[in-house]
Amino acid sequence: EITLAENSRVLDGWINPPPPVYMQYFFFNVTNSEEFLAGREKAKVTQIGPYTY
């Protein structure tokens, strides 16, 4: 339980909430890993995401 008293930081944060913070994560999948590791091809990647939290 929180008491909302005048001139408190809690009251100000409740009246004017800060903007939400979201993080986006991007992952990449190497689709030809065996050929790339053997030195036969350049890496071919596909983007996975974004995952937003």
mmCIF entry with sequence, helices, sheets and N, C-alpha, C, O atoms, coordinates in Angstrom:
data_MODEL
# 
_entry.id   MODEL 
# 
_entity.id                         1 
_entity.type                       polymer 
_entity.pdbx_number_of_molecules   1 
# 
_entity_poly.entity_id                      1 
_entity_poly.type                           'polypeptide(L)' 
_entity_poly.nstd_linkage                   no 
_entity_poly.nstd_monomer                   no 
_entity_poly.pdbx_seq_one_letter_code       EITLAENSRVLDGWINPPPPVYMQYFFFNVTNSEEFLAGREKAKVTQIGPYTY 
_entity_poly.pdbx_seq_one_letter_code_can   EITLAENSRVLDGWINPPPPVYMQYFFFNVTNSEEFLAGREKAKVTQIGPYTY 
_entity_poly.pdbx_strand_id                 A 
# 
loop_
_entity_poly_seq.entity_id 
_entity_poly_seq.num 
_entity_poly_seq.mon_id 
_entity_poly_seq.hetero 
1 1  GLU n 
1 2  ILE n 
1 3  THR n 
1 4  LEU n 
1 5  ALA n 
1 6  GLU n 
1 7  ASN n 
1 8  SER n 
1 9  ARG n 
1 10 VAL n 
1 11 LEU n 
1 12 ASP n 
1 13 GLY n 
1 14 TRP n 
1 15 ILE n 
1 16 ASN n 
1 17 PRO n 
1 18 PRO n 
1 19 PRO n 
1 20 PRO n 
1 21 VAL n 
1 22 TYR n 
1 23 MET n 
1 24 GLN n 
1 25 TYR n 
1 26 PHE n 
1 27 PHE n 
1 28 PHE n 
1 29 ASN n 
1 30 VAL n 
1 31 THR n 
1 32 ASN n 
1 33 SER n 
1 34 GLU n 
1 35 GLU n 
1 36 PHE n 
1 37 LEU n 
1 38 ALA n 
1 39 GLY n 
1 40 ARG n 
1 41 GLU n 
1 42 LYS n 
1 43 ALA n 
1 44 LYS n 
1 45 VAL n 
1 46 THR n 
1 47 GLN n 
1 48 ILE n 
1 49 GLY n 
1 50 PRO n 
1 51 TYR n 
1 52 THR n 
1 53 TYR n 
# 
_struct_asym.id          A 
_struct_asym.entity_id   1 
# 
loop_
_struct_conf.conf_type_id 
_struct_conf.id 
_struct_conf.pdbx_PDB_helix_id 
_struct_conf.beg_label_comp_id 
_struct_conf.beg_label_asym_id 
_struct_conf.beg_label_seq_id 
_struct_conf.pdbx_beg_PDB_ins_code 
_struct_conf.end_label_comp_id 
_struct_conf.end_label_asym_id 
_struct_conf.end_label_seq_id 
_struct_conf.pdbx_end_PDB_ins_code 
_struct_conf.beg_auth_comp_id 
_struct_conf.beg_auth_asym_id 
_struct_conf.beg_auth_seq_id 
_struct_conf.end_auth_comp_id 
_struct_conf.end_auth_asym_id 
_struct_conf.end_auth_seq_id 
_struct_conf.pdbx_PDB_helix_class 
_struct_conf.details 
_struct_conf.pdbx_PDB_helix_length 
HELX_P HELX_P1 AA1 ARG A 9  ? ILE A 15 ? ARG A 9  ILE A 15 1 ? 7 
HELX_P HELX_P2 AA2 SER A 33 ? LEU A 37 ? SER A 33 LEU A 37 1 ? 5 
# 
_struct_conf_type.id          HELX_P 
_struct_conf_type.criteria    ? 
_struct_conf_type.reference   ? 
# 
_struct_sheet.id               AA1 
_struct_sheet.type             ? 
_struct_sheet.number_strands   2 
_struct_sheet.details          ? 
# 
_struct_sheet_order.sheet_id     AA1 
_struct_sheet_order.range_id_1   1 
_struct_sheet_order.range_id_2   2 
_struct_sheet_order.offset       ? 
_struct_sheet_order.sense        anti-parallel 
# 
loop_
_struct_sheet_range.sheet_id 
_struct_sheet_range.id 
_struct_sheet_range.beg_label_comp_id 
_struct_sheet_range.beg_label_asym_id 
_struct_sheet_range.beg_label_seq_id 
_struct_sheet_range.pdbx_beg_PDB_ins_code 
_struct_sheet_range.end_label_comp_id 
_struct_sheet_range.end_label_asym_id 
_struct_sheet_range.end_label_seq_id 
_struct_sheet_range.pdbx_end_PDB_ins_code 
_struct_sheet_range.beg_auth_comp_id 
_struct_sheet_range.beg_auth_asym_id 
_struct_sheet_range.beg_auth_seq_id 
_struct_sheet_range.end_auth_comp_id 
_struct_sheet_range.end_auth_asym_id 
_struct_sheet_range.end_auth_seq_id 
AA1 1 GLN A 24 ? VAL A 30 ? GLN A 24 VAL A 30 
AA1 2 VAL A 45 ? THR A 52 ? VAL A 45 THR A 52 
# 
loop_
_atom_site.group_PDB 
_atom_site.id 
_atom_site.type_symbol 
_atom_site.label_atom_id 
_atom_site.label_alt_id 
_atom_site.label_comp_id 
_atom_site.label_asym_id 
_atom_site.label_entity_id 
_atom_site.label_seq_id 
_atom_site.pdbx_PDB_ins_code 
_atom_site.Cartn_x 
_atom_site.Cartn_y 
_atom_site.Cartn_z 
_atom_site.occupancy 
_atom_site.B_iso_or_equiv 
_atom_site.pdbx_formal_charge 
_atom_site.auth_seq_id 
_atom_site.auth_comp_id 
_atom_site.auth_asym_id 
_atom_site.auth_atom_id 
_atom_site.pdbx_PDB_model_num 
ATOM 1   N N  . GLU A 1 1  ? 0.843  -1.169  0.000   1.00 0.00 ? 1  GLU A N  1 
ATOM 2   C CA . GLU A 1 1  ? 0.000  0.000   0.000   1.00 0.00 ? 1  GLU A CA 1 
ATOM 3   C C  . GLU A 1 1  ? 0.890  1.234   0.000   1.00 0.00 ? 1  GLU A C  1 
ATOM 4   O O  . GLU A 1 1  ? 1.876  1.302   0.733   1.00 0.00 ? 1  GLU A O  1 
ATOM 5   N N  . ILE A 1 2  ? 0.531  2.207   -0.830  1.00 0.00 ? 2  ILE A N  1 
ATOM 6   C CA . ILE A 1 2  ? 1.303  3.449   -0.940  1.00 0.00 ? 2  ILE A CA 1 
ATOM 7   C C  . ILE A 1 2  ? 0.394  4.622   -0.608  1.00 0.00 ? 2  ILE A C  1 
ATOM 8   O O  . ILE A 1 2  ? -0.733 4.710   -1.094  1.00 0.00 ? 2  ILE A O  1 
ATOM 9   N N  . THR A 1 3  ? 0.897  5.510   0.219   1.00 0.00 ? 3  THR A N  1 
ATOM 10  C CA . THR A 1 3  ? 0.160  6.724   0.546   1.00 0.00 ? 3  THR A CA 1 
ATOM 11  C C  . THR A 1 3  ? 0.580  7.819   -0.424  1.00 0.00 ? 3  THR A C  1 
ATOM 12  O O  . THR A 1 3  ? 1.767  8.110   -0.569  1.00 0.00 ? 3  THR A O  1 
ATOM 13  N N  . LEU A 1 4  ? -0.395 8.420   -1.082  1.00 0.00 ? 4  LEU A N  1 
ATOM 14  C CA . LEU A 1 4  ? -0.118 9.494   -2.025  1.00 0.00 ? 4  LEU A CA 1 
ATOM 15  C C  . LEU A 1 4  ? -0.267 10.831  -1.312  1.00 0.00 ? 4  LEU A C  1 
ATOM 16  O O  . LEU A 1 4  ? -1.358 11.399  -1.257  1.00 0.00 ? 4  LEU A O  1 
ATOM 17  N N  . ALA A 1 5  ? 0.839  11.324  -0.770  1.00 0.00 ? 5  ALA A N  1 
ATOM 18  C CA . ALA A 1 5  ? 0.834  12.599  -0.063  1.00 0.00 ? 5  ALA A CA 1 
ATOM 19  C C  . ALA A 1 5  ? 1.218  13.710  -1.037  1.00 0.00 ? 5  ALA A C  1 
ATOM 20  O O  . ALA A 1 5  ? 1.993  13.495  -1.969  1.00 0.00 ? 5  ALA A O  1 
ATOM 21  N N  . GLU A 1 6  ? 0.664  14.901  -0.806  1.00 0.00 ? 6  GLU A N  1 
ATOM 22  C CA . GLU A 1 6  ? 0.998  16.034  -1.668  1.00 0.00 ? 6  GLU A CA 1 
ATOM 23  C C  . GLU A 1 6  ? 2.485  16.347  -1.582  1.00 0.00 ? 6  GLU A C  1 
ATOM 24  O O  . GLU A 1 6  ? 3.114  16.171  -0.539  1.00 0.00 ? 6  GLU A O  1 
ATOM 25  N N  . ASN A 1 7  ? 3.035  16.817  -2.707  1.00 0.00 ? 7  ASN A N  1 
ATOM 26  C CA . ASN A 1 7  ? 4.447  17.196  -2.824  1.00 0.00 ? 7  ASN A CA 1 
ATOM 27  C C  . ASN A 1 7  ? 5.402  16.022  -2.607  1.00 0.00 ? 7  ASN A C  1 
ATOM 28  O O  . ASN A 1 7  ? 6.554  16.222  -2.223  1.00 0.00 ? 7  ASN A O  1 
ATOM 29  N N  . SER A 1 8  ? 4.938  14.824  -2.847  1.00 0.00 ? 8  SER A N  1 
ATOM 30  C CA . SER A 1 8  ? 5.836  13.671  -2.736  1.00 0.00 ? 8  SER A CA 1 
ATOM 31  C C  . SER A 1 8  ? 6.214  13.193  -4.136  1.00 0.00 ? 8  SER A C  1 
ATOM 32  O O  . SER A 1 8  ? 5.487  13.434  -5.100  1.00 0.00 ? 8  SER A O  1 
ATOM 33  N N  . ARG A 1 9  ? 7.353  12.515  -4.240  1.00 0.00 ? 9  ARG A N  1 
ATOM 34  C CA . ARG A 1 9  ? 7.788  11.988  -5.537  1.00 0.00 ? 9  ARG A CA 1 
ATOM 35  C C  . ARG A 1 9  ? 6.839  10.899  -6.018  1.00 0.00 ? 9  ARG A C  1 
ATOM 36  O O  . ARG A 1 9  ? 6.645  10.722  -7.220  1.00 0.00 ? 9  ARG A O  1 
ATOM 37  N N  . VAL A 1 10 ? 6.255  10.176  -5.083  1.00 0.00 ? 10 VAL A N  1 
ATOM 38  C CA . VAL A 1 10 ? 5.327  9.106   -5.455  1.00 0.00 ? 10 VAL A CA 1 
ATOM 39  C C  . VAL A 1 10 ? 4.093  9.699   -6.124  1.00 0.00 ? 10 VAL A C  1 
ATOM 40  O O  . VAL A 1 10 ? 3.635  9.184   -7.144  1.00 0.00 ? 10 VAL A O  1 
ATOM 41  N N  . LEU A 1 11 ? 3.555  10.768  -5.564  1.00 0.00 ? 11 LEU A N  1 
ATOM 42  C CA . LEU A 1 11 ? 2.372  11.408  -6.139  1.00 0.00 ? 11 LEU A CA 1 
ATOM 43  C C  . LEU A 1 11 ? 2.694  11.974  -7.521  1.00 0.00 ? 11 LEU A C  1 
ATOM 44  O O  . LEU A 1 11 ? 1.907  11.813  -8.453  1.00 0.00 ? 11 LEU A O  1 
ATOM 45  N N  . ASP A 1 12 ? 3.833  12.628  -7.659  1.00 0.00 ? 12 ASP A N  1 
ATOM 46  C CA . ASP A 1 12 ? 4.207  13.192  -8.956  1.00 0.00 ? 12 ASP A CA 1 
ATOM 47  C C  . ASP A 1 12 ? 4.379  12.085  -9.996  1.00 0.00 ? 12 ASP A C  1 
ATOM 48  O O  . ASP A 1 12 ? 3.961  12.248  -11.142 1.00 0.00 ? 12 ASP A O  1 
ATOM 49  N N  . GLY A 1 13 ? 4.978  10.981  -9.619  1.00 0.00 ? 13 GLY A N  1 
ATOM 50  C CA . GLY A 1 13 ? 5.130  9.862   -10.540 1.00 0.00 ? 13 GLY A CA 1 
ATOM 51  C C  . GLY A 1 13 ? 3.804  9.219   -10.897 1.00 0.00 ? 13 GLY A C  1 
ATOM 52  O O  . GLY A 1 13 ? 3.657  8.670   -11.989 1.00 0.00 ? 13 GLY A O  1 
ATOM 53  N N  . TRP A 1 14 ? 2.855  9.276   -10.008 1.00 0.00 ? 14 TRP A N  1 
ATOM 54  C CA . TRP A 1 14 ? 1.533  8.704   -10.267 1.00 0.00 ? 14 TRP A CA 1 
ATOM 55  C C  . TRP A 1 14 ? 0.726  9.626   -11.186 1.00 0.00 ? 14 TRP A C  1 
ATOM 56  O O  . TRP A 1 14 ? 0.016  9.156   -12.075 1.00 0.00 ? 14 TRP A O  1 
ATOM 57  N N  . ILE A 1 15 ? 0.839  10.939  -10.966 1.00 0.00 ? 15 ILE A N  1 
ATOM 58  C CA . ILE A 1 15 ? 0.112  11.904  -11.793 1.00 0.00 ? 15 ILE A CA 1 
ATOM 59  C C  . ILE A 1 15 ? 0.749  12.007  -13.181 1.00 0.00 ? 15 ILE A C  1 
ATOM 60  O O  . ILE A 1 15 ? 0.042  12.026  -14.189 1.00 0.00 ? 15 ILE A O  1 
ATOM 61  N N  . ASN A 1 16 ? 2.069  12.072  -13.234 1.00 0.00 ? 16 ASN A N  1 
ATOM 62  C CA . ASN A 1 16 ? 2.814  12.201  -14.496 1.00 0.00 ? 16 ASN A CA 1 
ATOM 63  C C  . ASN A 1 16 ? 3.744  10.998  -14.645 1.00 0.00 ? 16 ASN A C  1 
ATOM 64  O O  . ASN A 1 16 ? 4.948  11.122  -14.415 1.00 0.00 ? 16 ASN A O  1 
ATOM 65  N N  . PRO A 1 17 ? 3.213  9.852   -15.022 1.00 0.00 ? 17 PRO A N  1 
ATOM 66  C CA . PRO A 1 17 ? 4.080  8.669   -15.108 1.00 0.00 ? 17 PRO A CA 1 
ATOM 67  C C  . PRO A 1 17 ? 5.145  8.840   -16.189 1.00 0.00 ? 17 PRO A C  1 
ATOM 68  O O  . PRO A 1 17 ? 4.897  9.466   -17.219 1.00 0.00 ? 17 PRO A O  1 
ATOM 69  N N  . PRO A 1 18 ? 6.329  8.280   -15.950 1.00 0.00 ? 18 PRO A N  1 
ATOM 70  C CA . PRO A 1 18 ? 7.387  8.385   -16.955 1.00 0.00 ? 18 PRO A CA 1 
ATOM 71  C C  . PRO A 1 18 ? 7.017  7.563   -18.190 1.00 0.00 ? 18 PRO A C  1 
ATOM 72  O O  . PRO A 1 18 ? 6.219  6.630   -18.103 1.00 0.00 ? 18 PRO A O  1 
ATOM 73  N N  . PRO A 1 19 ? 7.592  7.910   -19.329 1.00 0.00 ? 19 PRO A N  1 
ATOM 74  C CA . PRO A 1 19 ? 7.282  7.130   -20.538 1.00 0.00 ? 19 PRO A CA 1 
ATOM 75  C C  . PRO A 1 19 ? 7.787  5.696   -20.383 1.00 0.00 ? 19 PRO A C  1 
ATOM 76  O O  . PRO A 1 19 ? 8.791  5.458   -19.711 1.00 0.00 ? 19 PRO A O  1 
ATOM 77  N N  . PRO A 1 20 ? 7.102  4.753   -20.996 1.00 0.00 ? 20 PRO A N  1 
ATOM 78  C CA . PRO A 1 20 ? 7.545  3.362   -20.890 1.00 0.00 ? 20 PRO A CA 1 
ATOM 79  C C  . PRO A 1 20 ? 8.883  3.164   -21.603 1.00 0.00 ? 20 PRO A C  1 
ATOM 80  O O  . PRO A 1 20 ? 9.185  3.840   -22.587 1.00 0.00 ? 20 PRO A O  1 
ATOM 81  N N  . VAL A 1 21 ? 9.657  2.245   -21.098 1.00 0.00 ? 21 VAL A N  1 
ATOM 82  C CA . VAL A 1 21 ? 10.958 1.931   -21.688 1.00 0.00 ? 21 VAL A CA 1 
ATOM 83  C C  . VAL A 1 21 ? 10.862 0.559   -22.330 1.00 0.00 ? 21 VAL A C  1 
ATOM 84  O O  . VAL A 1 21 ? 10.508 -0.421  -21.674 1.00 0.00 ? 21 VAL A O  1 
ATOM 85  N N  . TYR A 1 22 ? 11.177 0.494   -23.608 1.00 0.00 ? 22 TYR A N  1 
ATOM 86  C CA . TYR A 1 22 ? 11.159 -0.770  -24.334 1.00 0.00 ? 22 TYR A CA 1 
ATOM 87  C C  . TYR A 1 22 ? 12.545 -1.021  -24.908 1.00 0.00 ? 22 TYR A C  1 
ATOM 88  O O  . TYR A 1 22 ? 13.219 -0.093  -25.357 1.00 0.00 ? 22 TYR A O  1 
ATOM 89  N N  . MET A 1 23 ? 12.957 -2.256  -24.890 1.00 0.00 ? 23 MET A N  1 
ATOM 90  C CA . MET A 1 23 ? 14.218 -2.651  -25.511 1.00 0.00 ? 23 MET A CA 1 
ATOM 91  C C  . MET A 1 23 ? 13.895 -3.595  -26.655 1.00 0.00 ? 23 MET A C  1 
ATOM 92  O O  . MET A 1 23 ? 13.029 -4.462  -26.532 1.00 0.00 ? 23 MET A O  1 
ATOM 93  N N  . GLN A 1 24 ? 14.591 -3.424  -27.765 1.00 0.00 ? 24 GLN A N  1 
ATOM 94  C CA . GLN A 1 24 ? 14.411 -4.328  -28.894 1.00 0.00 ? 24 GLN A CA 1 
ATOM 95  C C  . GLN A 1 24 ? 15.691 -5.127  -29.083 1.00 0.00 ? 24 GLN A C  1 
ATOM 96  O O  . GLN A 1 24 ? 16.795 -4.582  -29.064 1.00 0.00 ? 24 GLN A O  1 
ATOM 97  N N  . TYR A 1 25 ? 15.518 -6.433  -29.267 1.00 0.00 ? 25 TYR A N  1 
ATOM 98  C CA . TYR A 1 25 ? 16.643 -7.335  -29.466 1.00 0.00 ? 25 TYR A CA 1 
ATOM 99  C C  . TYR A 1 25 ? 16.513 -7.988  -30.830 1.00 0.00 ? 25 TYR A C  1 
ATOM 100 O O  . TYR A 1 25 ? 15.448 -8.485  -31.198 1.00 0.00 ? 25 TYR A O  1 
ATOM 101 N N  . PHE A 1 26 ? 17.599 -7.982  -31.568 1.00 0.00 ? 26 PHE A N  1 
ATOM 102 C CA . PHE A 1 26 ? 17.651 -8.603  -32.886 1.00 0.00 ? 26 PHE A CA 1 
ATOM 103 C C  . PHE A 1 26 ? 18.663 -9.740  -32.828 1.00 0.00 ? 26 PHE A C  1 
ATOM 104 O O  . PHE A 1 26 ? 19.756 -9.576  -32.286 1.00 0.00 ? 26 PHE A O  1 
ATOM 105 N N  . PHE A 1 27 ? 18.306 -10.877 -33.378 1.00 0.00 ? 27 PHE A N  1 
ATOM 106 C CA . PHE A 1 27 ? 19.208 -12.016 -33.447 1.00 0.00 ? 27 PHE A CA 1 
ATOM 107 C C  . PHE A 1 27 ? 19.396 -12.381 -34.912 1.00 0.00 ? 27 PHE A C  1 
ATOM 108 O O  . PHE A 1 27 ? 18.541 -12.102 -35.753 1.00 0.00 ? 27 PHE A O  1 
ATOM 109 N N  . PHE A 1 28 ? 20.512 -13.001 -35.196 1.00 0.00 ? 28 PHE A N  1 
ATOM 110 C CA . PHE A 1 28 ? 20.813 -13.398 -36.561 1.00 0.00 ? 28 PHE A CA 1 
ATOM 111 C C  . PHE A 1 28 ? 21.179 -14.871 -36.580 1.00 0.00 ? 28 PHE A C  1 
ATOM 112 O O  . PHE A 1 28 ? 21.952 -15.344 -35.747 1.00 0.00 ? 28 PHE A O  1 
ATOM 113 N N  . ASN A 1 29 ? 20.618 -15.583 -37.536 1.00 0.00 ? 29 ASN A N  1 
ATOM 114 C CA . ASN A 1 29 ? 20.859 -17.007 -37.685 1.00 0.00 ? 29 ASN A CA 1 
ATOM 115 C C  . ASN A 1 29 ? 21.757 -17.218 -38.898 1.00 0.00 ? 29 ASN A C  1 
ATOM 116 O O  . ASN A 1 29 ? 21.456 -16.738 -39.991 1.00 0.00 ? 29 ASN A O  1 
ATOM 117 N N  . VAL A 1 30 ? 22.869 -17.944 -38.703 1.00 0.00 ? 30 VAL A N  1 
ATOM 118 C CA . VAL A 1 30 ? 23.742 -18.288 -39.824 1.00 0.00 ? 30 VAL A CA 1 
ATOM 119 C C  . VAL A 1 30 ? 23.156 -19.535 -40.465 1.00 0.00 ? 30 VAL A C  1 
ATOM 120 O O  . VAL A 1 30 ? 23.156 -20.608 -39.862 1.00 0.00 ? 30 VAL A O  1 
ATOM 121 N N  . THR A 1 31 ? 22.656 -19.394 -41.690 1.00 0.00 ? 31 THR A N  1 
ATOM 122 C CA . THR A 1 31 ? 21.933 -20.501 -42.324 1.00 0.00 ? 31 THR A CA 1 
ATOM 123 C C  . THR A 1 31 ? 22.850 -21.501 -43.014 1.00 0.00 ? 31 THR A C  1 
ATOM 124 O O  . THR A 1 31 ? 22.420 -22.610 -43.330 1.00 0.00 ? 31 THR A O  1 
ATOM 125 N N  . ASN A 1 32 ? 24.095 -21.135 -43.250 1.00 0.00 ? 32 ASN A N  1 
ATOM 126 C CA . ASN A 1 32 ? 25.036 -22.058 -43.887 1.00 0.00 ? 32 ASN A CA 1 
ATOM 127 C C  . ASN A 1 32 ? 26.283 -22.224 -43.020 1.00 0.00 ? 32 ASN A C  1 
ATOM 128 O O  . ASN A 1 32 ? 27.403 -22.054 -43.501 1.00 0.00 ? 32 ASN A O  1 
ATOM 129 N N  . SER A 1 33 ? 26.091 -22.550 -41.759 1.00 0.00 ? 33 SER A N  1 
ATOM 130 C CA . SER A 1 33 ? 27.202 -22.567 -40.809 1.00 0.00 ? 33 SER A CA 1 
ATOM 131 C C  . SER A 1 33 ? 28.295 -23.568 -41.182 1.00 0.00 ? 33 SER A C  1 
ATOM 132 O O  . SER A 1 33 ? 29.477 -23.260 -41.030 1.00 0.00 ? 33 SER A O  1 
ATOM 133 N N  . GLU A 1 34 ? 27.936 -24.747 -41.661 1.00 0.00 ? 34 GLU A N  1 
ATOM 134 C CA . GLU A 1 34 ? 28.960 -25.747 -41.992 1.00 0.00 ? 34 GLU A CA 1 
ATOM 135 C C  . GLU A 1 34 ? 29.839 -25.278 -43.152 1.00 0.00 ? 34 GLU A C  1 
ATOM 136 O O  . GLU A 1 34 ? 31.062 -25.410 -43.094 1.00 0.00 ? 34 GLU A O  1 
ATOM 137 N N  . GLU A 1 35 ? 29.229 -24.738 -44.194 1.00 0.00 ? 35 GLU A N  1 
ATOM 138 C CA . GLU A 1 35 ? 29.996 -24.247 -45.336 1.00 0.00 ? 35 GLU A CA 1 
ATOM 139 C C  . GLU A 1 35 ? 30.849 -23.043 -44.948 1.00 0.00 ? 35 GLU A C  1 
ATOM 140 O O  . GLU A 1 35 ? 31.983 -22.898 -45.406 1.00 0.00 ? 35 GLU A O  1 
ATOM 141 N N  . PHE A 1 36 ? 30.295 -22.188 -44.106 1.00 0.00 ? 36 PHE A N  1 
ATOM 142 C CA . PHE A 1 36 ? 31.035 -21.010 -43.659 1.00 0.00 ? 36 PHE A CA 1 
ATOM 143 C C  . PHE A 1 36 ? 32.241 -21.412 -42.818 1.00 0.00 ? 36 PHE A C  1 
ATOM 144 O O  . PHE A 1 36 ? 33.342 -20.908 -43.038 1.00 0.00 ? 36 PHE A O  1 
ATOM 145 N N  . LEU A 1 37 ? 32.045 -22.315 -41.858 1.00 0.00 ? 37 LEU A N  1 
ATOM 146 C CA . LEU A 1 37 ? 33.151 -22.741 -40.997 1.00 0.00 ? 37 LEU A CA 1 
ATOM 147 C C  . LEU A 1 37 ? 34.220 -23.501 -41.777 1.00 0.00 ? 37 LEU A C  1 
ATOM 148 O O  . LEU A 1 37 ? 35.394 -23.478 -41.408 1.00 0.00 ? 37 LEU A O  1 
ATOM 149 N N  . ALA A 1 38 ? 33.823 -24.166 -42.840 1.00 0.00 ? 38 ALA A N  1 
ATOM 150 C CA . ALA A 1 38 ? 34.793 -24.883 -43.674 1.00 0.00 ? 38 ALA A CA 1 
ATOM 151 C C  . ALA A 1 38 ? 35.534 -23.937 -44.621 1.00 0.00 ? 38 ALA A C  1 
ATOM 152 O O  . ALA A 1 38 ? 36.484 -24.344 -45.290 1.00 0.00 ? 38 ALA A O  1 
ATOM 153 N N  . GLY A 1 39 ? 35.098 -22.672 -44.676 1.00 0.00 ? 39 GLY A N  1 
ATOM 154 C CA . GLY A 1 39 ? 35.756 -21.693 -45.525 1.00 0.00 ? 39 GLY A CA 1 
ATOM 155 C C  . GLY A 1 39 ? 35.327 -21.740 -46.975 1.00 0.00 ? 39 GLY A C  1 
ATOM 156 O O  . GLY A 1 39 ? 35.982 -21.148 -47.833 1.00 0.00 ? 39 GLY A O  1 
ATOM 157 N N  . ARG A 1 40 ? 34.240 -22.432 -47.266 1.00 0.00 ? 40 ARG A N  1 
ATOM 158 C CA . ARG A 1 40 ? 33.785 -22.560 -48.652 1.00 0.00 ? 40 ARG A CA 1 
ATOM 159 C C  . ARG A 1 40 ? 32.851 -21.432 -49.081 1.00 0.00 ? 40 ARG A C  1 
ATOM 160 O O  . ARG A 1 40 ? 32.751 -21.141 -50.273 1.00 0.00 ? 40 ARG A O  1 
ATOM 161 N N  . GLU A 1 41 ? 32.167 -20.794 -48.137 1.00 0.00 ? 41 GLU A N  1 
ATOM 162 C CA . GLU A 1 41 ? 31.195 -19.755 -48.477 1.00 0.00 ? 41 GLU A CA 1 
ATOM 163 C C  . GLU A 1 41 ? 31.260 -18.623 -47.469 1.00 0.00 ? 41 GLU A C  1 
ATOM 164 O O  . GLU A 1 41 ? 31.750 -18.781 -46.351 1.00 0.00 ? 41 GLU A O  1 
ATOM 165 N N  . LYS A 1 42 ? 30.748 -17.475 -47.899 1.00 0.00 ? 42 LYS A N  1 
ATOM 166 C CA . LYS A 1 42 ? 30.533 -16.375 -46.957 1.00 0.00 ? 42 LYS A CA 1 
ATOM 167 C C  . LYS A 1 42 ? 29.317 -16.724 -46.116 1.00 0.00 ? 42 LYS A C  1 
ATOM 168 O O  . LYS A 1 42 ? 28.458 -17.498 -46.539 1.00 0.00 ? 42 LYS A O  1 
ATOM 169 N N  . ALA A 1 43 ? 29.251 -16.151 -44.930 1.00 0.00 ? 43 ALA A N  1 
ATOM 170 C CA . ALA A 1 43 ? 28.118 -16.418 -44.039 1.00 0.00 ? 43 ALA A CA 1 
ATOM 171 C C  . ALA A 1 43 ? 26.838 -15.844 -44.635 1.00 0.00 ? 43 ALA A C  1 
ATOM 172 O O  . ALA A 1 43 ? 26.815 -14.707 -45.107 1.00 0.00 ? 43 ALA A O  1 
ATOM 173 N N  . LYS A 1 44 ? 25.791 -16.631 -44.608 1.00 0.00 ? 44 LYS A N  1 
ATOM 174 C CA . LYS A 1 44 ? 24.458 -16.179 -45.005 1.00 0.00 ? 44 LYS A CA 1 
ATOM 175 C C  . LYS A 1 44 ? 23.636 -16.098 -43.726 1.00 0.00 ? 44 LYS A C  1 
ATOM 176 O O  . LYS A 1 44 ? 23.457 -17.092 -43.023 1.00 0.00 ? 44 LYS A O  1 
ATOM 177 N N  . VAL A 1 45 ? 23.145 -14.912 -43.437 1.00 0.00 ? 45 VAL A N  1 
ATOM 178 C CA . VAL A 1 45 ? 22.425 -14.717 -42.185 1.00 0.00 ? 45 VAL A CA 1 
ATOM 179 C C  . VAL A 1 45 ? 20.994 -14.281 -42.461 1.00 0.00 ? 45 VAL A C  1 
ATOM 180 O O  . VAL A 1 45 ? 20.707 -13.612 -43.454 1.00 0.00 ? 45 VAL A O  1 
ATOM 181 N N  . THR A 1 46 ? 20.109 -14.675 -41.561 1.00 0.00 ? 46 THR A N  1 
ATOM 182 C CA . THR A 1 46 ? 18.729 -14.203 -41.587 1.00 0.00 ? 46 THR A CA 1 
ATOM 183 C C  . THR A 1 46 ? 18.441 -13.546 -40.246 1.00 0.00 ? 46 THR A C  1 
ATOM 184 O O  . THR A 1 46 ? 18.858 -14.030 -39.193 1.00 0.00 ? 46 THR A O  1 
ATOM 185 N N  . GLN A 1 47 ? 17.724 -12.442 -40.310 1.00 0.00 ? 47 GLN A N  1 
ATOM 186 C CA . GLN A 1 47 ? 17.382 -11.716 -39.089 1.00 0.00 ? 47 GLN A CA 1 
ATOM 187 C C  . GLN A 1 47 ? 16.197 -12.381 -38.418 1.00 0.00 ? 47 GLN A C  1 
ATOM 188 O O  . GLN A 1 47 ? 15.220 -12.754 -39.069 1.00 0.00 ? 47 GLN A O  1 
ATOM 189 N N  . ILE A 1 48 ? 16.298 -12.523 -37.107 1.00 0.00 ? 48 ILE A N  1 
ATOM 190 C CA . ILE A 1 48 ? 15.203 -13.049 -36.296 1.00 0.00 ? 48 ILE A CA 1 
ATOM 191 C C  . ILE A 1 48 ? 14.847 -11.947 -35.299 1.00 0.00 ? 48 ILE A C  1 
ATOM 192 O O  . ILE A 1 48 ? 15.707 -11.465 -34.562 1.00 0.00 ? 48 ILE A O  1 
ATOM 193 N N  . GLY A 1 49 ? 13.599 -11.562 -35.283 1.00 0.00 ? 49 GLY A N  1 
ATOM 194 C CA . GLY A 1 49 ? 13.197 -10.494 -34.382 1.00 0.00 ? 49 GLY A CA 1 
ATOM 195 C C  . GLY A 1 49 ? 12.710 -9.301  -35.179 1.00 0.00 ? 49 GLY A C  1 
ATOM 196 O O  . GLY A 1 49 ? 12.540 -9.401  -36.394 1.00 0.00 ? 49 GLY A O  1 
ATOM 197 N N  . PRO A 1 50 ? 12.486 -8.200  -34.538 1.00 0.00 ? 50 PRO A N  1 
ATOM 198 C CA . PRO A 1 50 ? 12.910 -7.865  -33.189 1.00 0.00 ? 50 PRO A CA 1 
ATOM 199 C C  . PRO A 1 50 ? 11.998 -8.453  -32.114 1.00 0.00 ? 50 PRO A C  1 
ATOM 200 O O  . PRO A 1 50 ? 10.796 -8.636  -32.309 1.00 0.00 ? 50 PRO A O  1 
ATOM 201 N N  . TYR A 1 51 ? 12.609 -8.735  -30.993 1.00 0.00 ? 51 TYR A N  1 
ATOM 202 C CA . TYR A 1 51 ? 11.869 -9.118  -29.800 1.00 0.00 ? 51 TYR A CA 1 
ATOM 203 C C  . TYR A 1 51 ? 11.844 -7.885  -28.906 1.00 0.00 ? 51 TYR A C  1 
ATOM 204 O O  . TYR A 1 51 ? 12.893 -7.349  -28.547 1.00 0.00 ? 51 TYR A O  1 
ATOM 205 N N  . THR A 1 52 ? 10.668 -7.448  -28.555 1.00 0.00 ? 52 THR A N  1 
ATOM 206 C CA . THR A 1 52 ? 10.517 -6.213  -27.793 1.00 0.00 ? 52 THR A CA 1 
ATOM 207 C C  . THR A 1 52 ? 10.042 -6.529  -26.386 1.00 0.00 ? 52 THR A C  1 
ATOM 208 O O  . THR A 1 52 ? 9.048  -7.229  -26.191 1.00 0.00 ? 52 THR A O  1 
ATOM 209 N N  . TYR A 1 53 ? 10.770 -6.001  -25.409 1.00 0.00 ? 53 TYR A N  1 
ATOM 210 C CA . TYR A 1 53 ? 10.420 -6.181  -23.993 1.00 0.00 ? 53 TYR A CA 1 
ATOM 211 C C  . TYR A 1 53 ? 10.347 -4.838  -23.323 1.00 0.00 ? 53 TYR A C  1 
ATOM 212 O O  . TYR A 1 53 ? 10.066 -4.758  -22.127 1.00 0.00 ? 53 TYR A O  1 
# 
